[in-house]
Amino acid sequence: MKSSSNVLLGLDDKFVRAGFFGDVSPVYIERLTATRVAHHDSFPPHFELNDHSVTGEQFEILLNGVKENKVLEKVLQYYQDDRNRWLAFNGITDLELKSILSRAFKKGLCISPNDIKAVVIDHGFSLNEKVRITKILLKGLGVKSVSWYREPILLALSTTSRNALSVQLKWNSFIITSVFDLREVQSDVVFNDFSGLSFHYFVLEKLLEMNDHNLNELLTSESRFDIIEKFISTLYVRPEGENTTDTGLFTLIDSVLVPNRLRCEMIENMYFGYKITRLISDHLRRLPIDLRSVMLKNIVLSGELSFLPGFKARVLQELRVLFEDTKNPDDIKCVNSVGSWIGCSLYCNLLTKLQLTECISENELTDSTLRETMQTRTADIALFS
């Protein structure tokens, strides 16, 4: 009997990653681009023009307000120029998705899909998207089986704990999830306000507001998106109450200078002053009090912004104020995580080495099981919940 290859697959709005069990990093990474953009997705999130609840008349008023402001109009133009830099999975066809996955297996891993048992990291897909991806893998590409693992649970595993308060700063969303005994207890998703996408164009807006000729010239270049991302990676967060006056300048690129204070002010204006910590606090206060104390000791912050100097320390500082009845500061702490990819890779590899593959096969979907149970909508819900 021909053996199968266990493949780990990660999909998000910007990248597809593929590798094998035990790999500490993906073998194959491809940056994804959009070939077209849906009308409802053609405005920066913080403009609130993507809100389906507004009437046509209200939309026109909001849009005219943007166009009357030269800075906002320029942000809108740049956003629409950049919009192919990431994907919206609900906006691509089955054929496009099949092509992306096929390249990952054949070009990236040099392996036929027919020989693959795929484990997919669930980065927060909707039920419909999980069903669609599974059907493309099984029926479109012919992989042997598909198993899904939720990212917050993998983040808990990657801390060597069974419990975690997962706070994910993702490109398209901000997600808070309580994981207890490797089970999701509660999850809150905020799509626009604190996403990496919103912050990227918030930073662009603040740079344009400076109205500096050299900076404006730089931002017209085709590398604008990468310049903003690189600048964001240099930001830092001050402790609350530290209002030191910084009159220095920071070299953005070559001879283009910006005030150094922007490197902390931008991220503080977007995320701090009890903005994200209030959401975390509200999430925790809905939990039973015994679980709340467990979560506060096992906070896992993930996403590129969480690695900025001072970010985690400021989150803890604000949470300790919000939970001032917690006497010992060490009862509120962040724990280190190696990330969902390494967590899933090493966990699945360990199960395989210990010959505990039945733990993986519990979540395994094959073409036959999918065919038997896809007769009703409730079957889909049972399979993927």
C-alpha positions in Angstrom: 0.0 0.0 0.0 1.4 3.4 -1.0 2.3 5.5 2.0 0.9 9.0 2.5 2.7 12.3 3.1 1.5 14.4 6.1 1.4 18.0 5.0 0.7 21.1 7.0 -1.1 23.9 5.3 -1.6 27.5 6.4 -3.8 30.0 4.5 -4.4 33.6 5.3 -5.1 36.9 3.4 -1.5 37.5 2.5 0.3 34.1 2.3 -0.1 30.4 1.7 2.4 28.2 3.6 3.1 24.5 3.2 5.4 22.1 4.9 5.7 18.7 6.5 5.1 17.5 10.1 8.2 18.4 12.2 9.2 21.4 10.1 9.8 24.4 12.4 9.1 26.7 9.4 7.2 26.2 6.1 9.0 24.7 3.2 7.0 26.8 0.8 5.7 30.4 1.2 3.9 32.3 -1.5 2.7 35.8 -1.2 -0.9 36.0 -2.5 -2.3 38.7 -4.7 -5.8 39.5 -5.8 -6.7 39.6 -9.5 -9.8 41.7 -8.9 -11.5 43.5 -6.1 -15.1 43.4 -5.1 -16.8 46.8 -4.9 -17.7 46.4 -1.2 -14.0 45.8 -0.4 -12.6 48.8 -2.2 -12.4 51.2 0.7 -10.1 51.4 3.7 -11.8 49.8 6.8 -11.4 52.8 9.0 -13.4 54.9 6.5 -16.5 52.9 7.4 -17.6 52.9 3.7 -17.8 49.1 3.7 -20.7 49.1 6.2 -23.6 47.2 4.6 -26.1 48.9 7.0 -25.8 52.3 5.4 -28.3 53.4 2.8 -27.2 54.5 -0.7 -27.8 58.1 0.3 -25.7 57.8 3.5 -23.0 56.2 1.5 -22.8 59.1 -1.0 -22.6 61.6 1.9 -19.7 59.6 3.5 -17.9 59.2 0.1 -18.3 62.9 -0.7 -16.8 63.8 2.7 -13.8 61.6 1.9 -13.3 63.2 -1.5 -13.5 66.7 -0.1 -10.6 66.0 2.2 -7.3 65.9 0.2 -5.5 63.6 2.6 -8.4 61.1 2.8 -8.9 61.2 -1.0 -5.2 60.3 -1.4 -5.5 57.5 1.1 -8.4 56.1 -0.8 -6.5 56.3 -4.1 -3.5 54.5 -2.6 -5.7 51.9 -1.0 -7.3 51.1 -4.3 -3.9 51.0 -6.0 -2.6 48.6 -3.4 -5.7 46.4 -3.1 -4.2 43.5 -5.0 -1.6 43.0 -2.3 -3.9 40.7 -0.3 -6.8 38.4 -0.8 -10.3 38.2 0.5 -11.1 34.5 0.4 -14.8 35.1 -0.1 -14.0 37.1 -3.2 -12.0 34.4 -5.2 -13.4 31.6 -7.3 -13.0 27.9 -6.7 -10.7 27.7 -9.7 -8.4 30.4 -8.3 -8.3 28.8 -4.9 -7.6 25.4 -6.5 -4.7 26.9 -8.5 -3.2 28.4 -5.3 -3.4 25.1 -3.4 -2.1 23.1 -6.4 1.0 25.3 -6.7 1.7 24.9 -3.0 1.7 21.1 -3.3 3.3 20.6 -6.7 5.7 23.5 -7.0 6.3 24.1 -3.3 6.6 20.6 -1.9 7.1 18.6 -5.2 4.5 16.1 -4.2 1.3 14.9 -5.9 -2.0 15.9 -4.0 -3.1 12.3 -4.3 -0.4 11.2 -1.9 -1.3 13.9 0.7 -3.0 13.9 4.1 -3.5 17.6 4.7 -3.7 19.3 8.1 -5.0 22.8 7.8 -4.5 25.6 10.3 -7.9 27.4 10.8 -7.0 31.0 10.9 -10.6 32.1 11.5 -12.4 31.0 8.4 -16.1 31.1 8.2 -18.0 27.8 8.1 -18.7 28.4 4.4 -15.0 28.9 3.6 -13.9 25.8 5.6 -16.5 23.7 3.7 -15.3 25.2 0.4 -11.6 24.7 1.0 -12.2 21.1 2.2 -14.2 20.3 -0.9 -11.5 21.7 -3.2 -8.8 19.8 -1.4 -10.7 16.5 -1.5 -12.7 16.6 -4.7 -10.8 19.2 -6.8 -7.2 18.1 -6.0 -7.8 14.6 -4.7 -5.9 14.7 -1.4 -6.5 11.6 0.8 -7.9 13.5 3.8 -8.3 16.9 5.5 -8.1 17.8 9.2 -8.6 21.2 10.6 -7.0 22.7 13.8 -8.1 26.0 15.3 -5.3 28.5 15.6 -6.1 29.7 19.2 -5.8 26.0 20.4 -2.5 25.6 18.5 -1.2 28.8 20.1 -2.1 27.3 23.5 -0.2 24.2 22.6 2.8 26.2 21.5 3.1 27.5 25.0 3.2 23.9 26.4 -0.1 24.7 28.2 -3.7 23.5 27.7 -5.0 27.0 28.6 -4.6 30.4 27.0 -6.2 33.7 26.4 -5.3 34.1 22.7 -5.2 37.7 21.5 -4.5 37.7 17.7 -3.7 40.9 15.9 -4.3 39.7 12.4 -4.2 41.5 9.0 -8.0 41.5 8.6 -9.2 41.1 12.2 -8.6 41.3 15.9 -9.6 38.1 17.7 -9.8 37.3 21.4 -10.4 33.6 22.3 -10.4 31.8 25.6 -9.0 28.3 25.5 -9.4 26.0 28.5 -8.2 22.4 28.5 -7.6 22.8 24.7 -11.3 23.7 24.1 -12.5 27.1 22.9 -14.8 28.6 25.6 -15.5 32.0 24.1 -14.4 34.0 21.1 -14.8 37.6 20.0 -13.9 38.9 16.5 -13.5 42.6 15.6 -13.0 42.9 11.8 -12.2 46.6 11.2 -11.2 48.7 14.1 -7.9 47.0 15.2 -6.9 45.0 12.2 -3.4 45.3 10.7 -5.1 46.5 7.5 -6.7 49.4 9.3 -3.5 50.3 11.0 -1.5 50.3 7.8 -3.7 52.9 6.2 -4.0 54.8 9.4 -0.2 55.2 9.4 -0.3 56.2 5.7 -3.0 58.9 6.5 -0.8 60.3 9.4 2.2 60.5 7.1 0.3 62.3 4.4 -1.0 64.8 7.0 2.5 66.0 7.4 2.3 67.5 3.9 6.1 67.1 3.4 7.2 67.3 -0.2 9.9 64.6 0.0 7.7 62.3 1.9 4.7 62.8 -0.5 7.1 62.1 -3.4 8.2 58.9 -1.7 4.7 57.7 -1.1 3.9 57.9 -4.9 6.4 55.1 -5.6 5.3 51.5 -6.4 7.1 50.3 -3.2 4.9 52.5 -1.0 3.1 49.5 0.6 6.4 47.9 1.6 7.8 51.2 2.8 4.8 51.6 5.2 5.2 48.0 6.4 8.9 48.5 7.1 8.2 51.7 9.0 5.5 50.0 11.1 8.2 47.4 12.1 10.2 50.2 13.6 7.4 51.5 15.9 7.5 51.1 19.7 5.2 51.5 22.7 5.9 53.6 25.8 4.7 52.8 29.3 1.5 54.6 30.2 2.1 58.1 31.6 5.5 58.5 30.0 5.2 61.7 28.1 8.8 62.5 27.3 9.3 65.2 24.6 11.1 63.8 21.6 12.2 66.4 19.1 14.4 64.0 17.2 14.0 62.9 13.6 13.8 59.4 12.2 15.1 58.4 8.7 12.2 56.7 6.9 14.4 56.1 3.8 17.4 57.8 2.3 16.9 61.5 3.0 13.2 61.4 4.0 12.8 62.2 7.6 9.8 62.1 9.9 9.4 63.2 13.6 10.6 60.4 15.8 7.6 60.8 18.2 5.4 59.4 15.4 6.9 56.0 16.0 5.1 55.7 19.4 2.2 58.1 18.9 0.7 56.3 15.9 0.4 52.9 17.6 -0.7 54.4 20.9 -3.5 56.4 19.2 -4.8 53.3 17.5 -4.4 50.6 20.1 -3.9 52.0 23.6 -5.5 54.3 26.0 -7.6 51.3 27.1 -8.9 50.5 23.6 -7.9 46.9 23.0 -7.5 46.2 26.7 -11.1 47.2 27.3 -12.2 44.6 24.8 -10.0 42.0 26.5 -11.4 43.0 29.9 -15.0 42.8 28.6 -14.3 39.4 27.2 -12.8 38.1 30.4 -15.6 39.5 32.6 -18.1 37.3 30.7 -16.2 34.2 31.8 -16.8 32.4 35.1 -14.5 33.9 37.7 -12.4 30.7 38.2 -11.7 30.7 34.4 -10.9 34.4 34.4 -7.9 33.9 36.8 -6.6 31.1 34.6 -6.8 33.2 31.5 -5.1 36.2 33.0 -2.1 34.0 33.8 -1.9 32.7 30.3 -2.2 35.6 27.9 -0.8 34.9 24.4 -0.4 37.9 22.1 0.3 37.0 18.5 0.7 38.9 15.2 3.4 41.1 13.9 2.4 44.1 16.0 2.7 42.1 19.2 6.5 41.9 18.7 7.0 45.6 18.7 9.1 46.8 21.7 6.9 47.7 24.7 3.6 46.3 23.1 3.1 43.4 25.5 4.3 45.4 28.5 1.7 48.1 27.8 -1.1 45.6 27.4 -0.2 44.1 30.8 0.1 47.6 32.4 -3.4 48.5 31.3 -4.9 45.2 32.2 -3.5 45.4 35.7 -5.3 48.8 36.1 -8.6 47.3 34.8 -8.2 44.3 37.1 -6.9 46.3 40.1 -8.4 43.8 42.5 -5.8 41.3 41.4 -3.2 41.8 44.2 -0.2 40.0 42.7 1.0 41.6 39.4 2.3 38.1 38.4 -1.3 36.9 38.3 -1.6 38.9 35.0 1.1 37.9 32.6 1.9 37.1 29.0 3.4 33.7 28.1 5.7 33.0 25.2 4.5 31.2 22.2 6.4 29.7 19.3 3.4 30.3 17.0 0.6 28.3 15.6 2.7 26.8 12.7 5.4 25.4 14.9 2.8 24.4 17.5 0.8 22.4 15.0 3.9 21.0 13.2 5.5 19.6 16.4 2.3 18.5 17.9 1.2 16.4 14.9 4.8 15.1 14.4 4.9 14.0 18.1 1.5 12.2 17.7 2.9 10.4 14.6 6.2 9.4 16.3 4.2 8.1 19.3 1.9 6.2 16.9 -1.0 8.1 18.2 -2.3 9.0 14.8 -5.9 8.2 15.9 -5.8 11.6 17.7 -5.3 13.2 14.2 -7.8 10.9 12.5 -10.5 12.0 14.9 -10.8 15.2 13.0 -10.0 13.7 9.6 -12.4 14.2 6.6 -12.2 12.0 3.5 -14.0 12.2 0.3 -16.3 9.4 1.4 -17.2 10.8 4.8 -17.8 14.2 3.2 -20.0 12.7 0.6 -22.0 10.7 3.2 -22.6 13.7 5.4 -23.0 16.7 3.1 -26.6 16.1 2.4 -27.8 18.8 4.8 -26.6 22.1 6.1 -26.6 20.7 9.7 -24.1 18.0 8.5 -21.7 20.8 7.5 -22.0 22.4 10.8 -21.4 19.2 12.7 -18.3 18.4 10.6 -16.6 21.8 11.0 -17.7 23.0 14.5 
